[in-house]
Amino acid sequence: MDIRCQPIRCDESAAWQQLSCDALAIGLFAGELSQPLRQSLEGLLTAAERESLQQRLERRRFKAKPGECLTVERLGSQPETLILIGLGDPAGFDLAALRLATAQACKAAASLPSLALALPLEGLPPPAAAVAMAEASQLALFEDQRFKSEAEPGPRLAALTLLGLAQELTGSLDQAAATCSGVELARQLVAAPPNVATPQHLADTAARIAQDHGLELKLLERADCEALGMGAYLGVAQGSVLPPKFIHLIYRPSGGANRRVALVGKGLTFDSGGYNLKVAGSQIEMMKYDMGGSAAVLGAMRTIAELKPAGVEVHMIVAACENMISGGAVHPGDIVTAANGKTIEINNTDAEGRLTLADALVYACKLEPDAVVDLATLTGACVIALGDEIAGLWSNTDGLAEALVAAAEAGGESLWRMPLRSSYKDGLKSSHADMKNTGPRPGGSITAALFLQDFLSNGVAWAHLDIAGTVWSDKGRGCDPAGATGFGVRTLVNWLLGGAQAGPSA
């Protein structure tokens, strides 16, 4: 989609004559038309049209609530289609509301060639507003028809004009386009069936990013992982006929780096639950999205590789494998040894993601990073606690946690910081090993985070994002259509572009 800015003021009646578009979308606050938009409608519509529109609004009981949308066809007029978008209360109109309004407008105009979008931008920083609108427009129209024998005609909106923004914001639009490419890659990886998105497929995706953008790639095979003592990761992988792939993708900035960070993504391309088999009602058929963390970090690296931020060296690590049942699969009760020498009693084979992450975190810490951030569809407990719109955040460093929350908010994603209560770690005690891989059911997402923390080097700033609820949306939300959301990419990209600050230790 061709997106451009045009500094037309909504309170200039003659300004609409400069437009050449098939549809115009105008935002309306709840209660009444805002004064600038009222004036602009006077320049756009005749008195008879305004009267007819007012009657139609009343018949439809259009209250301009967030998400409300009304389309009016104006045959013989320019533009022919007028789209009214509800904005809700003016006091609550922020970047998140701007994203929602943009997405609604683009969906309403999806079948048209071009759209001009007039939304009130007063009080919003122009670069952030431009990025929010550009991202929302592209992501709202995303469709994935790769696995249909006959693809259905999709949206054809080809040109979008953002009114009220200076043309100098083109650089912001370029950033938004690169971020959307990363989000779309993550969506495609999560949505792909498990017979396509295998560990090898994740490795091939990393190789393609490296080749296209000049990144470094280290791919560790099973024997390499055995030599490094990755017994926890390989214990999970041993039940599958598909070989594990340990992926290490590296971005090094030109001119050197003053910070080094590691992004670790859970890469379970299918999770049967192992011998603690997932049963009916446990969404076993959806366990293709258990690699949502790896999809997010691959998507973020795709974006970072294109934007090439200065001063920050980024290492992406994914311990990719399947969790399957076979004669060679790990048993409940087995004890495995992680790469740092800790022994783990497996009391639940369906808590496998934390085992793969344990060895990935040990590997990441050996790189001596300033900060490590892991993303994982780790626990159903986090979904119960926070639902499907908010991801859980655990961190040992206040500055890192605050930076990630701010980065998520800027990207239209939501994080909520959760506690790392040390007393809950008692639930992980084992009589036969250093620890068990699961604790009691209460506080399950907290004990999972405490388990991961045991595989960090002292002094490393770390954050864990549990994205189990946010990686998929059955009905769609905001600018995310139904299906894979690509959650986490925008948060990571914004954090990295913002300097990837770790902050002081908590």
C-alpha positions, 0 to 999 in steps of 0.5 A, spaced: 500 500 500 502 506 498 501 511 504 503 518 504 502 524 508 498 531 506 498 537 511 491 538 509 487 542 515 480 539 517 478 546 518 479 549 511 473 548 507 476 549 500 482 544 502 477 538 500 478 540 493 485 538 493 483 531 494 483 526 489 481 519 492 475 514 492 473 515 499 474 519 505 474 517 512 472 522 517 472 521 525 467 523 529 467 524 537 461 521 541 455 526 542 456 531 536 461 533 531 467 536 533 467 543 531 473 543 526 470 537 522 463 540 522 466 546 518 469 541 514 463 538 512 460 544 510 465 545 505 464 538 503 457 537 503 451 541 500 446 543 505 441 538 503 446 533 504 448 535 511 440 534 512 440 527 509 446 525 513 443 528 520 437 524 519 441 518 517 445 518 523 439 519 527 435 513 524 442 508 525 442 511 532 449 512 530 453 515 537 460 515 534 462 510 539 469 507 538 468 502 533 462 504 530 462 506 522 457 508 517 458 509 510 455 513 505 455 513 498 455 520 494 453 518 486 456 523 482 460 527 487 467 527 489 469 523 493 463 518 492 464 514 498 464 518 505 466 514 511 464 516 518 468 513 524 466 513 531 472 516 536 468 515 543 470 520 548 475 526 546 478 525 553 480 518 551 482 519 544 490 516 544 494 513 540 490 506 541 484 509 539 487 512 533 489 505 531 482 502 532 479 508 528 484 507 522 483 500 522 476 501 522 476 506 516 481 501 512 476 495 513 470 499 510 474 502 504 478 495 503 474 494 496 476 501 494 482 503 490 484 509 494 482 512 501 483 519 505 483 519 512 481 525 516 482 524 524 483 529 529 491 529 531 491 535 536 495 533 542 498 527 539 506 527 537 506 527 529 511 522 528 508 517 533 501 518 530 504 517 523 507 510 525 500 508 528 496 510 522 501 507 517 501 500 522 494 500 523 492 501 516 497 495 513 496 490 519 488 491 519 488 489 511 492 483 512 490 476 509 493 469 509 490 465 503 497 461 502 493 454 504 487 455 499 486 452 493 483 457 490 484 464 493 478 469 494 479 476 492 482 480 498 482 487 499 485 492 494 486 498 497 492 501 494 493 508 496 492 511 503 493 519 504 493 521 512 491 528 512 493 533 517 501 530 517 507 533 514 510 530 508 516 530 512 514 524 516 516 519 510 521 516 514 516 514 520 512 511 514 518 507 512 519 505 519 512 503 520 512 499 513 518 495 516 515 493 522 509 491 519 513 486 514 516 483 521 509 483 524 506 479 517 512 474 517 510 472 525 503 472 523 505 467 517 509 463 521 504 462 527 498 461 522 502 455 518 500 448 520 505 444 523 507 440 517 509 446 514 512 450 520 517 445 522 524 446 526 527 446 519 522 451 516 524 456 522 531 455 521 530 456 513 526 463 515 532 465 519 537 463 513 533 467 508 533 473 513 540 473 514 542 472 506 537 478 504 540 483 509 547 481 511 546 478 518 550 472 521 547 465 522 549 460 527 545 453 526 546 448 531 544 441 530 543 435 535 550 433 536 552 441 537 547 441 542 549 435 546 556 437 546 554 444 550 550 439 555 543 442 553 539 436 556 533 439 558 532 442 550 534 435 547 529 431 552 523 435 549 526 434 542 527 426 543 520 424 542 520 427 535 522 424 528 524 431 526 531 433 528 531 439 533 534 446 530 538 451 535 538 457 531 542 463 533 541 469 528 546 476 529 545 483 527 551 487 528 551 495 527 556 498 522 560 503 526 560 498 532 555 497 538 555 500 545 550 495 547 548 487 546 541 484 547 539 477 546 532 476 544 530 468 546 523 465 543 520 459 545 520 455 538 515 449 539 512 448 532 507 443 535 506 441 542 502 434 543 503 435 551 507 429 550 505 423 555 501 428 559 497 428 552 493 434 551 486 432 551 479 434 548 478 441 550 485 443 551 486 446 544 491 441 541 489 442 534 491 449 535 498 447 538 501 450 532 501 457 535 506 454 541 512 457 537 509 464 537 515 467 541 520 464 536 515 467 530 515 474 534 523 474 535 524 472 527 519 478 525 523 483 530 529 481 527 526 481 520 525 489 521 531 490 525 535 487 519 531 492 514 532 498 519 539 497 521 539 501 528 546 504 530 549 502 536 545 496 538 548 488 537 542 484 537 542 476 538 536 472 536 536 465 539 530 459 538 531 452 540 526 449 535 523 442 536 517 439 537 514 435 543 511 429 541 509 422 543 514 416 541 517 410 544 523 415 545 519 420 548 521 423 555 517 420 560 514 423 566 519 422 572 525 423 568 531 427 570 534 431 565 540 436 566 541 443 563 547 446 560 548 450 566 549 443 570 542 444 574 538 437 574 530 438 573 525 432 574 520 432 569 513 432 573 509 434 567 511 433 560 506 438 557 511 444 561 516 443 555 517 450 553 520 452 559 525 446 558 527 449 551 528 456 554 532 454 560 538 451 555 536 457 550 537 462 556 544 459 559 546 460 551 544 467 551 547 469 558 554 466 555 554 472 550 555 477 556 549 481 553 546 487 557 539 485 557 535 478 555 528 478 553 524 472 552 517 471 549 513 464 550 506 462 549 508 459 556 502 458 561 495 457 561 495 460 567 497 467 564 491 467 560 486 466 566 490 472 569 490 477 564 485 474 558 487 475 551 489 482 550 494 483 555 501 479 555 504 478 562 511 481 564 516 478 569 523 482 570 529 482 575 530 489 573 525 495 573 528 500 568 528 494 563 520 492 565 519 500 564 522 500 557 518 494 555 511 497 557 513 503 554 515 500 547 509 496 547 504 501 549 507 505 543 506 499 538 499 498 540 500 492 544 499 491 552 504 488 557 502 488 565 508 487 570 507 481 574 511 479 581 517 474 581 515 472 588 521 468 591 517 464 596 513 461 590 519 458 588 518 453 594 513 449 589 519 447 584 522 443 590 524 436 588 526 430 592 530 427 587 533 433 583 535 440 583 528 442 581 521 440 578 519 443 571 512 445 574 509 447 581 502 447 584 497 450 580 496 456 583 500 462 581 502 457 575 505 463 571 509 466 576 512 459 578 514 458 570 517 465 570 521 463 577 523 457 573 526 461 567 530 465 572 534 460 575 538 459 568 540 466 568 547 469 570 548 473 576 547 481 574 544 480 567 538 484 566 532 479 564 525 480 562 520 474 560 513 475 556 508 470 557 504 471 550 500 465 551 493 469 550 495 474 545 498 470 540 492 468 537 485 472 536 479 468 534 475 474 532 480 479 531 481 485 535 483 492 534 488 492 527 489 485 528 484 480 524 482 473 526 488 469 527 495 470 528 496 477 531 504 477 530 504 480 538 511 482 540 514 484 534 512 491 535 514 491 542 521 489 541 522 493 535 520 499 539 524 497 545 530 496 540 530 503 536 529 506 543 536 504 545 534 497 548 535 500 555 536 495 561 536 501 566 538 500 574 537 493 577 531 492 581 
